[in-house]
Amino acid sequence: MLARFAKLRASRPTARAALSALTGPLPVSRSQAIGASERIAAVTSLLSSLEHLTTPDQKRPGGLNDWALARYGVAHHGRPLRKLLDIVADERTSRTLHAARVAASAALLLPGDSRARGAANLFLGLSGALLYPTHRYGTDGSDQASNLVQTATGLARLAPSPAAQDALVWYVALQSNLSYVVSGWIKLLGKDWRNGSALSGVMRTRTYGHERVWRLTRRHPRSARALAHGVLAMECLFPVLYLKGGLLTRPVIAGVAAFHVANGSVMGLGRFIPAFTAMHPMVAYTSTPRSHPAVAGRDDRMPAAAALLMAGAATAAAALAAHRSLRATDHAFGATVTTRHGNELAHDGTVSRTGEGPVAVLVHGLGALPAHFSWYAKALNADERQWLAYSRAGYGASRRRAPTPYHLGESVDDLVDLIEAAVPEGRQVALVGHSLGGELARRAAVRLGERVHSVVYVDSSHPQQLDRSSQQGANARHVEEMIRSTSVSLRTGLGLLMQTPAWIRNLPAPVRSRAMAEYADHRVWTAALREWRAAERDFRSFEGPLPRLDTHALVLSAQHTVDRDPDHLLLHKDLADAHLAGRTVRSTVVEAADHDGIMTDPQLACEAARRLVAFLGDTTAVPPSATAGQPSATAGQPSATAGQEGAR
């Protein structure tokens, strides 16, 4: 008995020692953290440059990183930067830079602590930033992470004081925390991550999947869910390693390191392993209590400065969001119509009582804006044809006041009421709808009867697209997640970080500012999410066939849409076939256009608008006449025309 008690007491120190080895801080000195980080990051740049040197075909014509195509991604930048990138993208220049990066990376793997290592790190960071736009496909974030670490370590090597070095080390550590936390909370918005099915879904994909692991997740669903939830917890709660004197530093860093190793092994993201683990030595240094001898004298003013900057950024974000919201909801020069549901629809256009011929009513798509029709409005103005554009309830200056749950029929009712109030009695309308707007236009045409001259479907939705198109059905879930995450991000003030998308830069200059204000307004995305959920319910329950329409019809399909999803071409044919024989029905594909480009690309949108104008000319019995007043230049731009009777 005494022997057993003695053995038990002897085992307690062993258990305590094991627990101590698994928990607590990872004390490293400042120089050790900088040295370890720069060496691990050097592995990333070494592998990256060797990969590019051994796969030159990727940058040649037809390759994944063909600069003749990739350069369009920087077309919006200034001419000096474009010229510099053209030089960097040249095959000889690129090969020379990568060879130099290999040499610099290999040199950093050698022992040493000189300031020359700082110059090597800065070269790697800056050259990586220059090379990235020329071959961004295939990096998946690893090169950006290593560029950040190398630039910071290079500056730290050359910094004149320990305080400056600590500020740079803290910068990398805070970036590491931010990357995990943001990644985790973004995942948390996804239903698949919350219910634990995301891991199985990722392993099933061709790009990042792994068949053997996928089969394991199917065979052991509970373990797969636990692992997915573990990843969520690890990322969302990463900063806990700074609590209790770094008590959880070892298990947290070990966990995320294992996570990156698993990603590299299973998903083929090999460079992720050194790219993100290169930040961990600096996390270890900053999470060690200041009382520890290894970090004696550490300057910890950077977190307070970062918090102050974040507070300032949050204030600026709130101010910008308020400014954009005021800009988006300002409708001083237009008019409004109150519909049967109580919704207030802001509209603009060139409609007058003296005009003749059908009025083109422009119905924007889901998550889109009236400004999407800017090039179409310009073409209609040039042909002296009248048009009417509006924002659906919840978009722009329009207000949704309906007390009942939303359904697509509400938007159809609103469109019918708008036409009855804003288009002079006796005038026909040509309903021009893009995406979901095309489906709303079709349903409104059924209701409006003889008042509809024609329906123009611009890469339109179809009520059976989720069932008849496997691609559309499979992507439905991801569409909702994207809209919801954008809405949440904008609500939290992250609109400050939103860059102007290419489609807005492609719009006519007078409408870009307002278009960006509306696009970055969370109300647009809230309305889009509401419409998407209603559309998905409606489309899933639609049994067809489409009701027959006694109107003319023009079906404009974007080439990329029908090339990527041939089922969609059949759906567009179905839209055309729903119109009665004896009417003019045309179907045409706009070459080189995608779903957005058919609306916003200056060349492609103008080509689509030209076909629209020609169609209206061929199907209109009475020639159009000039509109009263000065017509608006573009949709979404204030108009001072007459013809606003019936508003409000």
N, C-alpha and C positions, 0 to 999 in steps of 0.2 A: 504494500500500500504506500509506504513512504517512498519507495523507488518510483512508483507511478507518479506521485505528486511532484517529485523532483524533476522527472522527465517533462511533466506538463509545464512547470515553471521555466525549464530550460528552453522550451519551444516558444515561449512568449516573446523573448527578444528576437528570435528568428522571424516571427510573423511581423513584429514591429519593424524590423529592418527591411523586410520585403515591401511592406506598405510604404515605408519612407522612400524606398527606391522607385516606387511607382508614382508617387505624388511629390508635390513640392516644386520649387522653382528650378530652372536650368541656369545656374549662374555662369555667365560668360562675361569677360571684360569687353570694353569698347573695341579694342583692337582685334580681339578674337571674333566678335560679332561682324565687324567690317570685313575681316579676312575670310571668314567662312562664307558670308553672303556673296562676296565677289567671286570666290572660286566656284561656288555652286552655280551662280548665274553664268559664269564663263562656260560651264558645260553646256548650258542652253544655247548660247550663241555659237559655240563650236559645232554642236550638232546641227543647228539651223543652217549655218553657212556651208558645212559639208554636204548637207542635203541639197541645197540649191546648186552647188557646184557639180554634183553628180546627177542632177536631173535638169539639164539645160533645155530639154524639149518643152518643159512646161512654160517657158517664156517665149517660145517661138510661135509663129502663126498657127493658130488652132489650139495652142496649149492652154492649160488652166489659167496661167497668168500672162497671157498674150497682151503686151502693153498697148497694142493698137486698139484693143477693146477696153482694157482696164483704165486707160487714161481718161475715159469718159467719166470715171468716178471722181476725178479732180478737176473737171471742166469748169466748176464754179469758182475755183481758186484764182488768185491773181496771176497775171501773165508771168512775172518773174519766178514764182514757185513752179508753175507748169513747165517753164523752160528748164529749171533745175532738175525737176523730176524726169523730164525727157532725157537729160544727160545721164542721170543715175540709172535709168532704165535701159540705156544702151548696153548691149550684151558685153562688150569689152569693159566698160566702166563697172558694170555690175559684177563681172567676174573678178576684176581687180579688187573691188571693195570686199567681196566675200573672201578672197584669198588673204587680204590684210586682216580681216576679222578672225580668220582661222589662226593666223600667227599671233594676234593679240590675245585671243582666248587661251591658246596653248601657253603663252608666256605667263598669264595670270594663274595658271594651275601650278606653276613652280613656286617654291618657297620664296618669301621676301616680304618686305614691309616698307618699300621706298615710295616716294611721291610719284615716281614714274608710273607706278601702277594706277595712280589716279588718272593720268593722261590716257592710259590704255582703256580704262573703264569709260571715260568720257567719249573716247573714239567709238567704242562699241555702242554706247547708248545713242549717240548722235547719228552714227552711220545706220544703226538699226531703225531709227525713226525715219531716215530718208529712204531706206530700202523698203520699208513696210508697205507704202502705197503701191509699189511696183509688183509686189507678190503677196498680197494680203490673204489669198486663198491658201489654206493649208497651215496657217499659224494658230488659229483658234484661241488667240489671246496669250499664248505662251511667250511670243516675242515681245509683246507690249510689256508683260510683267518683267521680263529680263531687262528690257530697256530702262524701265523705271529703277530697278535695283542698281544697274550699272551706272546710270547717271548720278544717282544719289551717293553711291560708294565712291565714284570718281571725285565728286565735289567734297566728300568727307575726307578723302586722302589729301586733298589740296587745301582743306579748310585751315584757317590760321589759329583756331582755338578749339579746345575740347568742347566748349559750349556749342559751337557751330556744328561740330561733328555729332553731338548728341541730338541737336535739332534735326539733322538729316536722318539719323538712325530712327528717331521717333517718327519722322515723316513716312519712312518705309513701313514701320510697324503699324502705324495708323492706317495706311493704305491696305495692308494685309487684313487688318480687322474689318475694314470697310468692304473689301472684296468678298469676304466670307459672309458677313452679315447681310449685305444686299442680295447676294446670291440665294441665301437661305430664305429671306423674307419674300423674294420674288417667287421662289418655289412654293412657298406657303400659299400663294394666291391660286396655285393650280390645284384643281380637284384631284388629279392623279397622285400628287405628292401627299395631299392630306389623307387620302384613303389608302395610301401605300402601294398603289399599283404602278407608279411611275417607273420603278426599276425594271419591272418586267417589260413595260412598253419601250423603254430605251434599248434594252437588250434585244428587242425584236427588230429594230431598224437596221437597214443595210449600212448606213454610214458609221454608226457608233455601236452597232449591236454585236452580240457574241452568242452563237447558237447554243453552245453548251451551257453557258450561264443562264440563258433564257429558259432552257429546259429545267434547270435547277430551280429557278424562280417559280415555274409552273408546278414543279413537283413539291416544293416546300413554300407555299404561299404565305404562311404565317411568318416564316423566317425572312422572306423577301419584304414583307410589310414592315417588320421590325427593323430591318436594315435601312429601308427608305426613310422611316421615321427617325432612325439614328442619325442619318446624314442631315436631315432637317434640323434636328436638335443641335448637332455639332456646329453647323454653319450659323444658325440663328443665335446661338449662345456662345459663340467663339470668344467674346470679350470677357467671359467669366474667369479666364485664366489670370486676369489682373486682380481678382478678389482674394482676400485672405492671405496676402503675402505670396501670391503665386502658387497657392496650394494645388491648383488643377493644371498648372502649366505643362507638366510632363504628360499626363494622359491626353490633354487636348491636342498638343503638338504631335504626339505619337499618333493620335487618331486621324488628324488631317493629313499627316504624312502617309499613313497607310491608305487613306482615301485616294491620294494622288497616285500612289503606286498601283492601286487597283484600277484607276482610270487609265493609267498608262498601259497596263497589261491587257485589260479587257477591251477597252474602247479604242485602243490604238493611239492614244494621246501621250506618246512617249515623252515629248518635251515638257509636258505639264509637270512632270515629276521634279526636275531641277528648277523650272521656272518659278513655281510657287513655293517650293521648300526653301528657295534662296532667301525668302523673306523671314523664315522662321528664326534664324540666329538673332535677328534684330528684335523680333518679338520676345525671344527668351531674355535678351539683355534688358529690355524695357519693362518686362514683367517681374524681374527680380527685385525684391525689396531694397531700398536705398541703404538699409542698414547692413547689407551683405558686403563684405570686403571687396568682392569682384567688381562691384559697380559703385564703389565709393566716389563721391564727388560728381555723380551723374546729374546733369542739368535736366530737370523735368518741367521746364516752362513751356515746352512745345504743346503738350495737351491742352493747357489753359489757353494758349494762343489760338490753337485750332478750334477750341470751343467758342472763343470769341469771334473767330472768323465765320464759324458755322452759324452763330447767332446773327451776325451781319448778313450772311447769305440768305438765311431764312427770312429776315426782314425784307431784303431785296426781292426774294422770290414772292413773298406775299404782296409786295407793292406791284411787281410786274404782273402777277396773276390778277390783281384788282384792276390794273390798267387795261390788260387784255380783255377782261370781262366787260368793262365799260365800253371798250372799243367794239367788241363783238356784239353787244346788245344795243348799240347806238343805231337808230334807224330814223334820223332826223329828216332825211330827204325822201323817204319812201312812204308807204301807207300800210295799214293793217286791215285784216278781215277777221272778225270773230265768228267762229264756226258753231255749229249746233252743239258741239261738245264743250263749248266755252273756250276753246283754244284760240290764241291770238296769233295769226300768221302774218309775218312781215313779208312784203313783196315789193318788187321793183320791176321796171320794164319800160316798154315804149308803146303801150296800148293806148289808143285814143278812140273816141266815138266816130271819128271821120274816116278811120281806116277801112280797108277792104281786104278780103282774103282771110284765111284762117290765122289765128293767133297761135304762135308756137309757145306752148306752156312747158317750161323746162323743169323736170322733176329729178332732183339729185339722188344719188345713191346713199346707201347706209354708211354713216360716218363721213359723208362727203358734204360739200358746200355748194351753194349756188355759183360760187366762183369757178367751180369745175367747168361750167358752161361758158366761160369767158370768150374762148375762141369761137364758139358757136354763135354767141351773141354778136360778135364783131362781124361774122359772115352774114347773119340775118340783117344787121344794120346796113351792110354794104349792098344788100339786095332789096333794101327798103321794105323789109318784112317786120311785122310787129311781133314782139315776144313778151313773155311774162315769166319771171323767175321768182321763186319764193323759198323760204326756209321752213322745213317741217317743224311741228311743235317740239320745242326743246332745243332746236338748233338756232344759233345766231341770235337775232332779235326776237324770234318767235317764242311764245310762251305756251307751255302746256298747262291748262287749267282743268282738264277733264278729271272728274272725281272718281271715275271707275278705272279698273285695271286696263292697261293698254292692250290693244289687239290691232292687227293690220287694218281691219275695217275702219278703225278710227281715222287713220291717215287717208284712206280712200274717201271717207265722208268729208274730211277736211279739204281734200283736193276738189271734190265736187262743189262744196260750198264756196271755195275760193273762186272757181270759174264762174259760178252763178253771180257772185258779187263784183268781181273785178273785170270780167270780160263783158263788153256791151251786149245787150240782148240781141239775138239774131246772128251774132258772129260765131262761126265755127272755130274749133280749136284743133291744133295738131299737138298731141301729147307726146313729148319727147322725154323719155326716161332712160336713165343710165343705171345699170345694176338693179338693185331693189326698186329704184324709181321706175324702171321699165315694167315691173310686175304691178306696182301701184297704178301706173298709167293704164295698163291693160284692164285692171279691175274697174277703174273709174270710167273707162270707155264703155264698158257694159252698162253702167248706170246712166251715162249721159246720152246714149243712143245717137240720134241723128245730129246732135250738136257736135259730134266728133268727126272731123274731116279725115284724120289719119292718126295712126299710132306709130311712133318711131322708137324702135328698141335698140338702144346703144349698149352692146355687150350685156344684154339684159339677164336678169334672174328668171328662173322658171319654177313654178310651184312644185315640180317633181324632181328638181335637181338633186336633192339629198338622197333620193331613192334610186334614180336612174343613172346618176353619175357616182361611181365608186370613189373618185377623188374628192368630190364635193362632200359626200357623206362622211368620209374619213377625216376631212379637215374641219368639219363643223365644230368639234370640241375645241380645237386649237384656236379657232376664230374667236370664240367666246372668251377664252383665257387671255388672248391678246388684248381684246377690247377692255376687259375688266381690269387687267394690270395697268393699262394706260390710264384708265379713268382714276384708279386709286393713286397712281403716281402723280397725276395732275392735281388731285385733291390735296395731296400732301405737300404741294408747292414745288414739285420737281420740274415744273414747266420751264423754270429758269435754265435747265440743262438741255431742253429740247432744241435741237438744231432745225433750221428751216429745211424741210424736205425738198428734194429735187423738183417734185411736181409743182410746188408753190413758186420756186425760182423760175419755172418754165411759163408761168402765167404772165399776162400783160402787166407791166410795171404798176399801173394805177391800182390794181386790186391785191397786190402781194401783201401789203401791210395788214389790211383787214382780214385777208384769208388766213394769215399766220395767227392773228389774234383769235379768230374763231377756232382754228385747228387746235390751238393750245388751251382752249377753254374746256374745262372738265365737263361742262354741260353738254357739249357735243358728244363726248364719249359716253356719258350717262344715257343720253338719248339713243345713241347707237346700240348700247348694250340692251336697252329696253326693246328696241326694234328687232335686234337679232334674236332675242329669246322668243319674242312673239312670232317672228318669221319661221324660226325652227319648229315651233309647235304647229304652226299653220301648215308648213310644207310637209311635215311628217304625216299629217292627217289628211292631206289632199288626195282625193281619189280620182279626179279627172272625169271625163276629158275636159279640155279647155272649152269654154262656151264660144260659139261662133260670133264673129264680129263683122258687121256690114260697113267696114271702113277700109280706106287704103292703108297700106303698111309698108314700112321700110325696116329691115332687120340689118343692123350694122354689127358685125362680129369682129373682135380683135383677133388677129392671126395667132398670137401667142396663146390666147385662151383656147381656141379650138385645136391648135397643134398639140398642146399639152394634155388636153382632155377632149378627145374626139366625141365623147358622149354629149358634150356641150353643143357641138355643132348640130347634132340631132335634136337637141332641145330647142335650139334656135329655129330649126326647120319646123318644129312643132308650133312655135309661135306664129310663123308665117302661114302655115296651113290652117290656122284657126280663123283666118279672114276669108270671107266668101269669095267665090269665083265671080268674075266680072269687075272686081276691084283691082286697082294696081297694087301688086304685092312684089316687092323686090327684096332680095337677100344678097348681101355683099360682104366680103371680108376685107378689112383694112390691113394691108400688108405691113409687117414689122411692128404693128401696134400691140400693146398689152392692155390689160384691163384699165389701168390708169392713163397710159399714154394716149389712148384713143380720145381722151378728154383733155389732157393737159399738154402733151407734147406739141410744140408750135406747128411742126410740119404735119404730123399725123392727125392732130385734131382739126387742123384746117382742111385736110383732105376729107376727113369724115364730114365736116361741116359743109364742104362743097357738094358732097353727094346728097346731104340733107336738103340744101337749097335747090339743087337740080330736081330732086324728087318733089318738093313742094311746087316748083314751077311747072312740072309736067302734070301734076294732079290738081292744080288750082284752075277753076274755070274763069274766075275774075282776076285780072292782073292786079298785083299789089300796088298800093299807092304810098306816097311818102307819109311818114307819121307826123303828127302835130308836134311842134316844139322841137327841141334838140334831143336826138336819141342818145341813150347812154352808150358809152364806148364798149362796156363789158358788163356781163352779169355780175351782180354783187357790188357794182359801183353806183352811187346815188344818181337818180334820174330826176329831171325837172319837167317831165312830160305831163300833159293833161291826161284825162281818163282815169282819175282816181275816185270817181263817184262810186258810192257803194262801200267805200272803206269804212272801217269801224262799224 
